[in-house]
Structure formats: C-alpha cells, structure tokens
Amino acid sequence: MPPLKLKQIPRILFVAAAVMVAGAAASMALKPTRMTADDRPPLRVEALLPSSFGDWQTDQHTAVVTPDPTLSAKLDALYSETFNRTYVNSKGQRIMLSIAYGRNQNSQSTAAHRPEFCYVAQGFNIKHEGFSTLNLPGHQPLKVARLLADLDNRIEPITYWVTLDDKAIMPGVERKLTQLQYGLRGLIADGMLVRVSSLVNSRQQLDYSLHDQFLADMEAAIPGGFKSRFFGS
C-alpha cells in the first residue's frame, strides 16, 4: 500500500471525524429517555400494601434479611423505594416480604438486590431449588424462582421474581432482552423485585405452599389498577 500523501491526511481526518460524530448522534438517538412510570399513577409500595389482609397481619418480632449498611446505601441510590415487612397468620406462620421498586430499571446495577447476592453478602449459603408457576386470577401464569438460604440454625425458603413495567419476568437473560425491547422504543421501564420467605426447622420441612397462599392473599389486597405492577399483566 503506497504511503499517504500529506494533502490526503486532512480529508481522512475529516471523514474519521464525520464517522465519529454520526456514531455519537446515532447513539444519542437510540438512547431511551422516556420513563414508563411517568405515564402511570405514582406507585408507592407502602401505601398499597395494607398492614393486614386476609388472615395476615403485621408482625414486629421477626426480622427480614436486609443488606449490610454499605449495600443498603447503594440500593437507596438505585431504587425509589425499598419495603420490608413481616406478616403472621392466625396459625402463627410467618412470611417475610421484601420489595425493591425503582422508576429506572435501565441498568444491571439493580440486580444487586437479588437474593443470590443480598443473602450471600450476609454470610448465607444459597441453593437454587428450581422454578414454579403461580396461577393468579386475572394474570398470566407467574414464573417464580425458588431458593433455599441457610446460616447456622436459620433455614429460609425464598420465592422471588422481578418486573419491568407490567411484565413479570425472571432476572438474567429474560430481563436483559425485555430491557432492550423497551429501549428500542425509547422507553425506560420501571419495575421491582418481589421476595417472600419463611423460616423452617429443617430441610425436610421445605414447603413453598405457604408462600403461594400468602401471595394469592396479597394479590387480592392490592388495588386493581396496581396489581399488574406487582404480578404482571
């Protein structure tokens, strides 16, 4: 290849600069800017979840596993609201509910609140027990992840899922693809992570049916216009 002549260099630099500018402009044009939350009624988790519903009422004596202070500060910056509450029924059975809601779910940073990360950071061992499907009236079948966390004598079955806008999905590839679908439409979806857990005395008592019953009662207690934000459309 013959060497470039001096008079050719300015033209090459001009073309390169033009390509860079065009690329930057295209990137800006494709960058989502409109938040889906702005097109919906404001969502405040604490205001939507009653302190008691069905056979459940708030219990002040069982602590929900929450992140350490360093991670909590990070989550406060990422999420619009974090909600933690324990409920107890008339049989003395307890469910710990944790929800993290964010208006901007356009980043993978919000995955920090997933139990696989949150519990491990607290010293728990986490085992994936598979997936299940919940059938709730008025919703598409809800796919949920089942986990088991343990630390010393604490054995804690966990059920959780995430949402984007009014879609209930699984974290990982499905969430990334859904984010991309919204992004190509210029949208930034809001969403949440919903987690319920309970305590058992041994692994032989592992049973997620209590979670399913609680979630059915919780769904019935949430105002109609907001149900899809928690459980999908």
C-alpha positions, 0 to 999 in steps of 0.5 A, spaced: 500 500 500 503 506 497 504 511 503 499 517 504 500 523 501 500 529 506 494 533 502 490 526 503 491 526 511 486 532 512 480 529 508 481 522 512 481 526 518 475 529 516 471 523 514 474 519 521 471 525 524 464 525 520 464 517 522 465 519 529 460 524 530 454 520 526 456 514 531 455 519 537 448 522 534 446 515 532 447 513 539 444 519 542 438 517 538 437 510 540 438 512 547 431 511 551 429 517 555 422 516 556 420 513 563 414 508 563 412 510 570 411 517 568 405 515 564 402 511 570 399 513 577 405 514 582 406 507 585 408 507 592 409 500 595 407 502 602 401 505 601 398 499 597 400 494 601 395 494 607 398 492 614 393 486 614 389 482 609 386 476 609 388 472 615 395 476 615 397 481 619 403 485 621 408 482 625 414 486 629 418 480 632 421 477 626 426 480 622 427 480 614 434 479 611 436 486 609 443 488 606 449 490 610 449 498 611 454 499 605 449 495 600 443 498 603 446 505 601 447 503 594 440 500 593 437 507 596 441 510 590 438 505 585 431 504 587 425 509 589 423 505 594 425 499 598 419 495 603 420 490 608 415 487 612 413 481 616 406 478 616 403 472 621 397 468 620 392 466 625 396 459 625 402 463 627 406 462 620 410 467 618 412 470 611 417 475 610 416 480 604 421 484 601 420 489 595 425 493 591 421 498 586 425 503 582 422 508 576 429 506 572 430 499 571 435 501 565 441 498 568 444 491 571 446 495 577 439 493 580 440 486 580 444 487 586 438 486 590 437 479 588 437 474 593 443 470 590 447 476 592 443 480 598 443 473 602 450 471 600 453 478 602 450 476 609 454 470 610 448 465 607 449 459 603 444 459 597 441 453 593 437 454 587 431 449 588 428 450 581 422 454 578 414 454 579 408 457 576 403 461 580 396 461 577 393 468 579 386 470 577 386 475 572 394 474 570 398 470 566 401 464 569 407 467 574 414 464 573 417 464 580 424 462 582 425 458 588 431 458 593 433 455 599 438 460 604 441 457 610 446 460 616 447 456 622 440 454 625 436 459 620 433 455 614 429 460 609 425 458 603 425 464 598 420 465 592 422 471 588 421 474 581 422 481 578 418 486 573 419 491 568 413 495 567 407 490 567 411 484 565 413 479 570 419 476 568 425 472 571 432 476 572 438 474 567 437 473 560 429 474 560 430 481 563 436 483 559 432 482 552 425 485 555 430 491 557 432 492 550 425 491 547 423 497 551 429 501 549 428 500 542 422 504 543 425 509 547 422 507 553 425 506 560 421 501 564 420 501 571 419 495 575 421 491 582 423 485 585 418 481 589 421 476 595 417 472 600 420 467 605 419 463 611 423 460 616 423 452 617 426 447 622 429 443 617 430 441 610 425 436 610 420 441 612 421 445 605 414 447 603 413 453 598 405 452 599 405 457 604 408 462 600 403 461 594 397 462 599 400 468 602 401 471 595 394 469 592 392 473 599 396 479 597 394 479 590 387 480 592 389 486 597 392 490 592 388 495 588 386 493 581 389 498 577 396 496 581 396 489 581 399 488 574 405 492 577 406 487 582 404 480 578 404 482 571 399 483 566 
